[in-house]
Amino acid sequence: MSGRWAPAEAYFGLHVDCGHYSTHREKWLRLPVARFTCRWGCELVAVGAPDVIHLTSRTVPDHARTCPGRNAAHRP
Ligand SMILES: [Zn+2]
């Protein structure tokens, strides 16, 4: 399967495609991809295992505090 999962197009949240690693060839046949869309419309994308790990473990939790859309909506 390649491309974006259809429900991920319609809803905000985190979508991770774990990719396909060939142990026989010892290489990625399809790189992992993570896409995060917040409820305020920000979209963050990471490609490759190290970047996907960083996005899912650090960037997404931090985004709740730093989201420009959320912060703009809460300003008086
Ligand atoms: Zn946001």
PDB file of the backbone (N, CA, C, O) and the ligand in Angstrom, with CONECT records:
HET     ZN  A 101       1
ATOM      1  N   MET A   1       0.848  -1.185   0.000  1.00  0.00           N
ATOM      2  CA  MET A   1       0.000   0.000   0.000  1.00  0.00           C
ATOM      3  C   MET A   1       0.881   1.231   0.000  1.00  0.00           C
ATOM      4  O   MET A   1       1.830   1.318   0.779  1.00  0.00           O
ATOM      5  N   SER A   2       0.583   2.165  -0.847  1.00  0.00           N
ATOM      6  CA  SER A   2       1.305   3.428  -0.824  1.00  0.00           C
ATOM      7  C   SER A   2       0.298   4.556  -0.904  1.00  0.00           C
ATOM      8  O   SER A   2      -0.876   4.335  -1.201  1.00  0.00           O
ATOM      9  N   GLY A   3       0.759   5.761  -0.639  1.00  0.00           N
ATOM     10  CA  GLY A   3      -0.150   6.888  -0.614  1.00  0.00           C
ATOM     11  C   GLY A   3      -0.759   7.044   0.757  1.00  0.00           C
ATOM     12  O   GLY A   3      -0.476   6.283   1.681  1.00  0.00           O
ATOM     13  N   ARG A   4      -1.598   8.045   0.865  1.00  0.00           N
ATOM     14  CA  ARG A   4      -2.183   8.367   2.158  1.00  0.00           C
ATOM     15  C   ARG A   4      -3.465   7.582   2.384  1.00  0.00           C
ATOM     16  O   ARG A   4      -4.300   7.457   1.488  1.00  0.00           O
ATOM     17  N   TRP A   5      -3.609   7.056   3.591  1.00  0.00           N
ATOM     18  CA  TRP A   5      -4.793   6.311   3.986  1.00  0.00           C
ATOM     19  C   TRP A   5      -5.993   7.244   3.888  1.00  0.00           C
ATOM     20  O   TRP A   5      -5.955   8.351   4.425  1.00  0.00           O
ATOM     21  N   ALA A   6      -7.065   6.816   3.207  1.00  0.00           N
ATOM     22  CA  ALA A   6      -8.205   7.695   2.901  1.00  0.00           C
ATOM     23  C   ALA A   6      -8.784   8.396   4.126  1.00  0.00           C
ATOM     24  O   ALA A   6      -9.020   9.602   4.046  1.00  0.00           O
ATOM     25  N   PRO A   7      -9.030   7.728   5.257  1.00  0.00           N
ATOM     26  CA  PRO A   7      -9.573   8.464   6.410  1.00  0.00           C
ATOM     27  C   PRO A   7      -8.645   9.561   6.918  1.00  0.00           C
ATOM     28  O   PRO A   7      -9.112  10.548   7.487  1.00  0.00           O
ATOM     29  N   ALA A   8      -7.336   9.404   6.720  1.00  0.00           N
ATOM     30  CA  ALA A   8      -6.396  10.438   7.161  1.00  0.00           C
ATOM     31  C   ALA A   8      -6.565  11.720   6.356  1.00  0.00           C
ATOM     32  O   ALA A   8      -6.163  12.791   6.812  1.00  0.00           O
ATOM     33  N   GLU A   9      -7.149  11.628   5.173  1.00  0.00           N
ATOM     34  CA  GLU A   9      -7.411  12.820   4.364  1.00  0.00           C
ATOM     35  C   GLU A   9      -8.547  13.642   4.965  1.00  0.00           C
ATOM     36  O   GLU A   9      -8.582  14.863   4.814  1.00  0.00           O
ATOM     37  N   ALA A  10      -9.468  12.975   5.642  1.00  0.00           N
ATOM     38  CA  ALA A  10     -10.681  13.643   6.106  1.00  0.00           C
ATOM     39  C   ALA A  10     -10.616  14.102   7.559  1.00  0.00           C
ATOM     40  O   ALA A  10     -11.356  15.006   7.945  1.00  0.00           O
ATOM     41  N   TYR A  11      -9.753  13.503   8.369  1.00  0.00           N
ATOM     42  CA  TYR A  11      -9.753  13.786   9.807  1.00  0.00           C
ATOM     43  C   TYR A  11      -8.387  14.258  10.256  1.00  0.00           C
ATOM     44  O   TYR A  11      -7.369  13.861   9.688  1.00  0.00           O
ATOM     45  N   PHE A  12      -8.360  15.108  11.278  1.00  0.00           N
ATOM     46  CA  PHE A  12      -7.076  15.516  11.842  1.00  0.00           C
ATOM     47  C   PHE A  12      -6.555  14.409  12.755  1.00  0.00           C
ATOM     48  O   PHE A  12      -7.312  13.555  13.215  1.00  0.00           O
ATOM     49  N   GLY A  13      -5.256  14.441  13.006  1.00  0.00           N
ATOM     50  CA  GLY A  13      -4.638  13.441  13.867  1.00  0.00           C
ATOM     51  C   GLY A  13      -3.315  12.977  13.285  1.00  0.00           C
ATOM     52  O   GLY A  13      -2.777  13.590  12.363  1.00  0.00           O
ATOM     53  N   LEU A  14      -2.808  11.908  13.824  1.00  0.00           N
ATOM     54  CA  LEU A  14      -1.515  11.367  13.418  1.00  0.00           C
ATOM     55  C   LEU A  14      -1.719  10.114  12.589  1.00  0.00           C
ATOM     56  O   LEU A  14      -2.434   9.195  12.988  1.00  0.00           O
ATOM     57  N   HIS A  15      -1.077  10.091  11.420  1.00  0.00           N
ATOM     58  CA  HIS A  15      -1.122   8.915  10.559  1.00  0.00           C
ATOM     59  C   HIS A  15       0.305   8.482  10.289  1.00  0.00           C
ATOM     60  O   HIS A  15       1.121   9.283   9.833  1.00  0.00           O
ATOM     61  N   VAL A  16       0.614   7.226  10.567  1.00  0.00           N
ATOM     62  CA  VAL A  16       1.960   6.701  10.357  1.00  0.00           C
ATOM     63  C   VAL A  16       1.903   5.514   9.406  1.00  0.00           C
ATOM     64  O   VAL A  16       1.180   4.546   9.639  1.00  0.00           O
ATOM     65  N   ASP A  17       2.677   5.607   8.335  1.00  0.00           N
ATOM     66  CA  ASP A  17       2.899   4.482   7.433  1.00  0.00           C
ATOM     67  C   ASP A  17       4.272   3.935   7.800  1.00  0.00           C
ATOM     68  O   ASP A  17       5.281   4.611   7.602  1.00  0.00           O
ATOM     69  N   CYS A  18       4.320   2.736   8.325  1.00  0.00           N
ATOM     70  CA  CYS A  18       5.579   2.174   8.829  1.00  0.00           C
ATOM     71  C   CYS A  18       6.543   1.770   7.721  1.00  0.00           C
ATOM     72  O   CYS A  18       7.654   1.325   8.010  1.00  0.00           O
ATOM     73  N   GLY A  19       6.150   1.914   6.481  1.00  0.00           N
ATOM     74  CA  GLY A  19       7.042   1.603   5.381  1.00  0.00           C
ATOM     75  C   GLY A  19       7.243   0.104   5.220  1.00  0.00           C
ATOM     76  O   GLY A  19       6.535  -0.712   5.810  1.00  0.00           O
ATOM     77  N   HIS A  20       8.224  -0.225   4.407  1.00  0.00           N
ATOM     78  CA  HIS A  20       8.524  -1.642   4.159  1.00  0.00           C
ATOM     79  C   HIS A  20      10.034  -1.795   4.112  1.00  0.00           C
ATOM     80  O   HIS A  20      10.699  -1.262   3.224  1.00  0.00           O
ATOM     81  N   TYR A  21      10.567  -2.533   5.084  1.00  0.00           N
ATOM     82  CA  TYR A  21      12.004  -2.802   5.120  1.00  0.00           C
ATOM     83  C   TYR A  21      12.238  -4.250   4.699  1.00  0.00           C
ATOM     84  O   TYR A  21      11.651  -5.170   5.269  1.00  0.00           O
ATOM     85  N   SER A  22      13.087  -4.447   3.713  1.00  0.00           N
ATOM     86  CA  SER A  22      13.400  -5.796   3.254  1.00  0.00           C
ATOM     87  C   SER A  22      14.608  -6.314   4.022  1.00  0.00           C
ATOM     88  O   SER A  22      15.714  -5.790   3.887  1.00  0.00           O
ATOM     89  N   THR A  23      14.386  -7.345   4.829  1.00  0.00           N
ATOM     90  CA  THR A  23      15.513  -7.940   5.546  1.00  0.00           C
ATOM     91  C   THR A  23      16.396  -8.736   4.579  1.00  0.00           C
ATOM     92  O   THR A  23      17.584  -8.936   4.831  1.00  0.00           O
ATOM     93  N   HIS A  24      15.812  -9.177   3.495  1.00  0.00           N
ATOM     94  CA  HIS A  24      16.585  -9.916   2.487  1.00  0.00           C
ATOM     95  C   HIS A  24      17.563  -8.988   1.761  1.00  0.00           C
ATOM     96  O   HIS A  24      18.738  -9.316   1.597  1.00  0.00           O
ATOM     97  N   ARG A  25      17.058  -7.817   1.325  1.00  0.00           N
ATOM     98  CA  ARG A  25      17.899  -6.854   0.606  1.00  0.00           C
ATOM     99  C   ARG A  25      18.649  -5.906   1.549  1.00  0.00           C
ATOM    100  O   ARG A  25      19.598  -5.227   1.157  1.00  0.00           O
ATOM    101  N   GLU A  26      18.179  -5.884   2.833  1.00  0.00           N
ATOM    102  CA  GLU A  26      18.746  -4.999   3.854  1.00  0.00           C
ATOM    103  C   GLU A  26      18.644  -3.535   3.447  1.00  0.00           C
ATOM    104  O   GLU A  26      19.600  -2.768   3.562  1.00  0.00           O
ATOM    105  N   LYS A  27      17.450  -3.168   2.964  1.00  0.00           N
ATOM    106  CA  LYS A  27      17.196  -1.765   2.663  1.00  0.00           C
ATOM    107  C   LYS A  27      15.698  -1.492   2.679  1.00  0.00           C
ATOM    108  O   LYS A  27      14.877  -2.403   2.583  1.00  0.00           O
ATOM    109  N   TRP A  28      15.369  -0.209   2.804  1.00  0.00           N
ATOM    110  CA  TRP A  28      13.967   0.207   2.780  1.00  0.00           C
ATOM    111  C   TRP A  28      13.459   0.144   1.341  1.00  0.00           C
ATOM    112  O   TRP A  28      14.063   0.721   0.436  1.00  0.00           O
ATOM    113  N   LEU A  29      12.361  -0.549   1.141  1.00  0.00           N
ATOM    114  CA  LEU A  29      11.702  -0.567  -0.165  1.00  0.00           C
ATOM    115  C   LEU A  29      10.676   0.568  -0.241  1.00  0.00           C
ATOM    116  O   LEU A  29      10.373   1.084  -1.317  1.00  0.00           O
ATOM    117  N   ARG A  30      10.153   0.941   0.927  1.00  0.00           N
ATOM    118  CA  ARG A  30       9.267   2.107   1.038  1.00  0.00           C
ATOM    119  C   ARG A  30       9.554   2.741   2.395  1.00  0.00           C
ATOM    120  O   ARG A  30       9.417   2.090   3.430  1.00  0.00           O
ATOM    121  N   LEU A  31       9.951   4.002   2.388  1.00  0.00           N
ATOM    122  CA  LEU A  31      10.327   4.679   3.624  1.00  0.00           C
ATOM    123  C   LEU A  31       9.113   4.894   4.525  1.00  0.00           C
ATOM    124  O   LEU A  31       8.002   5.086   4.032  1.00  0.00           O
ATOM    125  N   PRO A  32       9.321   4.864   5.847  1.00  0.00           N
ATOM    126  CA  PRO A  32       8.243   5.230   6.752  1.00  0.00           C
ATOM    127  C   PRO A  32       7.896   6.711   6.582  1.00  0.00           C
ATOM    128  O   PRO A  32       8.767   7.542   6.325  1.00  0.00           O
ATOM    129  N   VAL A  33       6.621   7.019   6.728  1.00  0.00           N
ATOM    130  CA  VAL A  33       6.141   8.405   6.610  1.00  0.00           C
ATOM    131  C   VAL A  33       5.144   8.666   7.731  1.00  0.00           C
ATOM    132  O   VAL A  33       4.248   7.857   7.973  1.00  0.00           O
ATOM    133  N   ALA A  34       5.298   9.785   8.405  1.00  0.00           N
ATOM    134  CA  ALA A  34       4.324  10.205   9.421  1.00  0.00           C
ATOM    135  C   ALA A  34       3.778  11.564   9.026  1.00  0.00           C
ATOM    136  O   ALA A  34       4.522  12.467   8.646  1.00  0.00           O
ATOM    137  N   ARG A  35       2.462  11.690   9.124  1.00  0.00           N
ATOM    138  CA  ARG A  35       1.799  12.968   8.841  1.00  0.00           C
ATOM    139  C   ARG A  35       0.911  13.293  10.024  1.00  0.00           C
ATOM    140  O   ARG A  35       0.104  12.473  10.463  1.00  0.00           O
ATOM    141  N   PHE A  36       1.073  14.502  10.531  1.00  0.00           N
ATOM    142  CA  PHE A  36       0.239  14.953  11.637  1.00  0.00           C
ATOM    143  C   PHE A  36      -0.499  16.203  11.203  1.00  0.00           C
ATOM    144  O   PHE A  36       0.111  17.164  10.737  1.00  0.00           O
ATOM    145  N   THR A  37      -1.802  16.188  11.354  1.00  0.00           N
ATOM    146  CA  THR A  37      -2.628  17.363  11.087  1.00  0.00           C
ATOM    147  C   THR A  37      -3.352  17.704  12.375  1.00  0.00           C
ATOM    148  O   THR A  37      -4.077  16.874  12.922  1.00  0.00           O
ATOM    149  N   CYS A  38      -3.159  18.923  12.861  1.00  0.00           N
ATOM    150  CA  CYS A  38      -3.838  19.303  14.102  1.00  0.00           C
ATOM    151  C   CYS A  38      -5.216  19.857  13.770  1.00  0.00           C
ATOM    152  O   CYS A  38      -5.522  20.136  12.610  1.00  0.00           O
ATOM    153  N   ARG A  39      -6.031  20.012  14.782  1.00  0.00           N
ATOM    154  CA  ARG A  39      -7.407  20.487  14.570  1.00  0.00           C
ATOM    155  C   ARG A  39      -7.467  21.910  14.050  1.00  0.00           C
ATOM    156  O   ARG A  39      -8.509  22.350  13.564  1.00  0.00           O
ATOM    157  N   TRP A  40      -6.345  22.645  14.147  1.00  0.00           N
ATOM    158  CA  TRP A  40      -6.302  24.029  13.687  1.00  0.00           C
ATOM    159  C   TRP A  40      -5.732  24.130  12.278  1.00  0.00           C
ATOM    160  O   TRP A  40      -5.609  25.232  11.745  1.00  0.00           O
ATOM    161  N   GLY A  41      -5.381  22.998  11.663  1.00  0.00           N
ATOM    162  CA  GLY A  41      -4.968  23.000  10.268  1.00  0.00           C
ATOM    163  C   GLY A  41      -3.484  22.893  10.001  1.00  0.00           C
ATOM    164  O   GLY A  41      -3.079  22.835   8.840  1.00  0.00           O
ATOM    165  N   CYS A  42      -2.654  22.867  11.036  1.00  0.00           N
ATOM    166  CA  CYS A  42      -1.209  22.702  10.820  1.00  0.00           C
ATOM    167  C   CYS A  42      -0.952  21.288  10.294  1.00  0.00           C
ATOM    168  O   CYS A  42      -1.599  20.336  10.731  1.00  0.00           O
ATOM    169  N   GLU A  43      -0.018  21.152   9.367  1.00  0.00           N
ATOM    170  CA  GLU A  43       0.359  19.827   8.886  1.00  0.00           C
ATOM    171  C   GLU A  43       1.860  19.662   9.006  1.00  0.00           C
ATOM    172  O   GLU A  43       2.627  20.492   8.518  1.00  0.00           O
ATOM    173  N   LEU A  44       2.278  18.583   9.658  1.00  0.00           N
ATOM    174  CA  LEU A  44       3.693  18.258   9.827  1.00  0.00           C
ATOM    175  C   LEU A  44       3.931  16.916   9.170  1.00  0.00           C
ATOM    176  O   LEU A  44       3.136  15.990   9.332  1.00  0.00           O
ATOM    177  N   VAL A  45       5.030  16.804   8.421  1.00  0.00           N
ATOM    178  CA  VAL A  45       5.338  15.569   7.700  1.00  0.00           C
ATOM    179  C   VAL A  45       6.772  15.172   7.990  1.00  0.00           C
ATOM    180  O   VAL A  45       7.665  16.020   8.003  1.00  0.00           O
ATOM    181  N   ALA A  46       6.998  13.884   8.222  1.00  0.00           N
ATOM    182  CA  ALA A  46       8.341  13.342   8.414  1.00  0.00           C
ATOM    183  C   ALA A  46       8.496  12.108   7.540  1.00  0.00           C
ATOM    184  O   ALA A  46       7.579  11.294   7.424  1.00  0.00           O
ATOM    185  N   VAL A  47       9.665  11.978   6.928  1.00  0.00           N
ATOM    186  CA  VAL A  47       9.956  10.840   6.054  1.00  0.00           C
ATOM    187  C   VAL A  47      11.263  10.204   6.513  1.00  0.00           C
ATOM    188  O   VAL A  47      12.253  10.900   6.743  1.00  0.00           O
ATOM    189  N   GLY A  48      11.262   8.887   6.645  1.00  0.00           N
ATOM    190  CA  GLY A  48      12.444   8.160   7.099  1.00  0.00           C
ATOM    191  C   GLY A  48      12.324   7.847   8.580  1.00  0.00           C
ATOM    192  O   GLY A  48      11.745   8.622   9.341  1.00  0.00           O
ATOM    193  N   ALA A  49      12.873   6.708   8.988  1.00  0.00           N
ATOM    194  CA  ALA A  49      12.693   6.219  10.357  1.00  0.00           C
ATOM    195  C   ALA A  49      13.124   7.229  11.427  1.00  0.00           C
ATOM    196  O   ALA A  49      12.353   7.467  12.357  1.00  0.00           O
ATOM    197  N   PRO A  50      14.312   7.833  11.344  1.00  0.00           N
ATOM    198  CA  PRO A  50      14.709   8.769  12.415  1.00  0.00           C
ATOM    199  C   PRO A  50      13.766   9.964  12.529  1.00  0.00           C
ATOM    200  O   PRO A  50      13.416  10.371  13.637  1.00  0.00           O
ATOM    201  N   ASP A  51      13.356  10.524  11.407  1.00  0.00           N
ATOM    202  CA  ASP A  51      12.463  11.682  11.439  1.00  0.00           C
ATOM    203  C   ASP A  51      11.057  11.296  11.907  1.00  0.00           C
ATOM    204  O   ASP A  51      10.401  12.071  12.602  1.00  0.00           O
ATOM    205  N   VAL A  52      10.595  10.101  11.526  1.00  0.00           N
ATOM    206  CA  VAL A  52       9.283   9.640  11.984  1.00  0.00           C
ATOM    207  C   VAL A  52       9.302   9.435  13.499  1.00  0.00           C
ATOM    208  O   VAL A  52       8.345   9.792  14.186  1.00  0.00           O
ATOM    209  N   ILE A  53      10.376   8.869  14.013  1.00  0.00           N
ATOM    210  CA  ILE A  53      10.504   8.669  15.465  1.00  0.00           C
ATOM    211  C   ILE A  53      10.485  10.018  16.177  1.00  0.00           C
ATOM    212  O   ILE A  53       9.813  10.175  17.196  1.00  0.00           O
ATOM    213  N   HIS A  54      11.222  10.989  15.643  1.00  0.00           N
ATOM    214  CA  HIS A  54      11.265  12.315  16.273  1.00  0.00           C
ATOM    215  C   HIS A  54       9.892  12.980  16.224  1.00  0.00           C
ATOM    216  O   HIS A  54       9.439  13.539  17.222  1.00  0.00           O
ATOM    217  N   LEU A  55       9.236  12.924  15.088  1.00  0.00           N
ATOM    218  CA  LEU A  55       7.925  13.572  14.965  1.00  0.00           C
ATOM    219  C   LEU A  55       6.915  12.957  15.924  1.00  0.00           C
ATOM    220  O   LEU A  55       6.174  13.680  16.590  1.00  0.00           O
ATOM    221  N   THR A  56       6.877  11.634  15.999  1.00  0.00           N
ATOM    222  CA  THR A  56       5.857  10.989  16.822  1.00  0.00           C
ATOM    223  C   THR A  56       6.160  11.094  18.315  1.00  0.00           C
ATOM    224  O   THR A  56       5.234  11.141  19.124  1.00  0.00           O
ATOM    225  N   SER A  57       7.434  11.131  18.693  1.00  0.00           N
ATOM    226  CA  SER A  57       7.756  11.125  20.115  1.00  0.00           C
ATOM    227  C   SER A  57       7.969  12.520  20.693  1.00  0.00           C
ATOM    228  O   SER A  57       7.774  12.716  21.892  1.00  0.00           O
ATOM    229  N   ARG A  58       8.366  13.495  19.872  1.00  0.00           N
ATOM    230  CA  ARG A  58       8.673  14.828  20.394  1.00  0.00           C
ATOM    231  C   ARG A  58       7.805  15.926  19.785  1.00  0.00           C
ATOM    232  O   ARG A  58       7.211  16.724  20.511  1.00  0.00           O
ATOM    233  N   THR A  59       7.733  15.968  18.473  1.00  0.00           N
ATOM    234  CA  THR A  59       7.086  17.103  17.815  1.00  0.00           C
ATOM    235  C   THR A  59       5.588  17.139  18.083  1.00  0.00           C
ATOM    236  O   THR A  59       5.044  18.199  18.393  1.00  0.00           O
ATOM    237  N   VAL A  60       4.917  16.007  17.971  1.00  0.00           N
ATOM    238  CA  VAL A  60       3.463  16.001  18.151  1.00  0.00           C
ATOM    239  C   VAL A  60       3.087  16.395  19.577  1.00  0.00           C
ATOM    240  O   VAL A  60       2.207  17.240  19.744  1.00  0.00           O
ATOM    241  N   PRO A  61       3.705  15.828  20.613  1.00  0.00           N
ATOM    242  CA  PRO A  61       3.343  16.280  21.969  1.00  0.00           C
ATOM    243  C   PRO A  61       3.658  17.768  22.195  1.00  0.00           C
ATOM    244  O   PRO A  61       2.883  18.468  22.847  1.00  0.00           O
ATOM    245  N   ASP A  62       4.774  18.249  21.666  1.00  0.00           N
ATOM    246  CA  ASP A  62       5.133  19.662  21.829  1.00  0.00           C
ATOM    247  C   ASP A  62       4.183  20.572  21.068  1.00  0.00           C
ATOM    248  O   ASP A  62       3.969  21.715  21.472  1.00  0.00           O
ATOM    249  N   HIS A  63       3.613  20.087  19.981  1.00  0.00           N
ATOM    250  CA  HIS A  63       2.758  20.933  19.148  1.00  0.00           C
ATOM    251  C   HIS A  63       1.529  21.432  19.909  1.00  0.00           C
ATOM    252  O   HIS A  63       1.035  22.526  19.637  1.00  0.00           O
ATOM    253  N   ALA A  64       1.044  20.650  20.843  1.00  0.00           N
ATOM    254  CA  ALA A  64      -0.134  21.073  21.612  1.00  0.00           C
ATOM    255  C   ALA A  64       0.142  22.381  22.351  1.00  0.00           C
ATOM    256  O   ALA A  64      -0.768  23.186  22.548  1.00  0.00           O
ATOM    257  N   ARG A  65       1.385  22.595  22.756  1.00  0.00           N
ATOM    258  CA  ARG A  65       1.739  23.829  23.478  1.00  0.00           C
ATOM    259  C   ARG A  65       2.126  24.957  22.543  1.00  0.00           C
ATOM    260  O   ARG A  65       1.967  26.127  22.892  1.00  0.00           O
ATOM    261  N   THR A  66       2.631  24.629  21.356  1.00  0.00           N
ATOM    262  CA  THR A  66       3.204  25.660  20.493  1.00  0.00           C
ATOM    263  C   THR A  66       2.382  25.946  19.243  1.00  0.00           C
ATOM    264  O   THR A  66       2.792  26.768  18.423  1.00  0.00           O
ATOM    265  N   CYS A  67       1.247  25.300  19.074  1.00  0.00           N
ATOM    266  CA  CYS A  67       0.447  25.458  17.858  1.00  0.00           C
ATOM    267  C   CYS A  67       0.063  26.923  17.645  1.00  0.00           C
ATOM    268  O   CYS A  67      -0.559  27.527  18.519  1.00  0.00           O
ATOM    269  N   PRO A  68       0.425  27.502  16.499  1.00  0.00           N
ATOM    270  CA  PRO A  68       0.049  28.895  16.251  1.00  0.00           C
ATOM    271  C   PRO A  68      -1.456  29.067  16.067  1.00  0.00           C
ATOM    272  O   PRO A  68      -1.989  30.124  16.407  1.00  0.00           O
ATOM    273  N   GLY A  69      -2.141  28.083  15.552  1.00  0.00           N
ATOM    274  CA  GLY A  69      -3.584  28.185  15.371  1.00  0.00           C
ATOM    275  C   GLY A  69      -4.309  28.200  16.695  1.00  0.00           C
ATOM    276  O   GLY A  69      -5.205  29.017  16.905  1.00  0.00           O
ATOM    277  N   ARG A  70      -3.938  27.318  17.576  1.00  0.00           N
ATOM    278  CA  ARG A  70      -4.566  27.246  18.902  1.00  0.00           C
ATOM    279  C   ARG A  70      -4.276  28.511  19.676  1.00  0.00           C
ATOM    280  O   ARG A  70      -5.175  29.083  20.293  1.00  0.00           O
ATOM    281  N   ASN A  71      -3.036  28.954  19.649  1.00  0.00           N
ATOM    282  CA  ASN A  71      -2.656  30.156  20.385  1.00  0.00           C
ATOM    283  C   ASN A  71      -3.375  31.376  19.841  1.00  0.00           C
ATOM    284  O   ASN A  71      -3.770  32.250  20.613  1.00  0.00           O
ATOM    285  N   ALA A  72      -3.556  31.456  18.521  1.00  0.00           N
ATOM    286  CA  ALA A  72      -4.264  32.590  17.928  1.00  0.00           C
ATOM    287  C   ALA A  72      -5.734  32.575  18.329  1.00  0.00           C
ATOM    288  O   ALA A  72      -6.330  33.630  18.546  1.00  0.00           O
ATOM    289  N   ALA A  73      -6.322  31.381  18.429  1.00  0.00           N
ATOM    290  CA  ALA A  73      -7.736  31.278  18.775  1.00  0.00           C
ATOM    291  C   ALA A  73      -8.002  31.643  20.231  1.00  0.00           C
ATOM    292  O   ALA A  73      -9.114  32.042  20.576  1.00  0.00           O
ATOM    293  N   HIS A  74      -7.000  31.512  21.080  1.00  0.00           N
ATOM    294  CA  HIS A  74      -7.183  31.807  22.501  1.00  0.00           C
ATOM    295  C   HIS A  74      -6.774  33.230  22.873  1.00  0.00           C
ATOM    296  O   HIS A  74      -6.882  33.610  24.040  1.00  0.00           O
ATOM    297  N   ARG A  75      -6.304  34.030  21.907  1.00  0.00           N
ATOM    298  CA  ARG A  75      -5.950  35.415  22.221  1.00  0.00           C
ATOM    299  C   ARG A  75      -7.220  36.234  22.391  1.00  0.00           C
ATOM    300  O   ARG A  75      -8.198  36.009  21.679  1.00  0.00           O
ATOM    301  N   PRO A  76      -7.220  37.173  23.313  1.00  0.00           N
ATOM    302  CA  PRO A  76      -8.432  38.007  23.490  1.00  0.00           C
ATOM    303  C   PRO A  76      -8.653  38.955  22.331  1.00  0.00           C
ATOM    304  O   PRO A  76      -9.621  39.715  22.331  1.00  0.00           O
TER     305      PRO A  76
HETATM  306 ZN    ZN A 101      -1.452  23.274  15.070  1.00  0.00          ZN2+
END
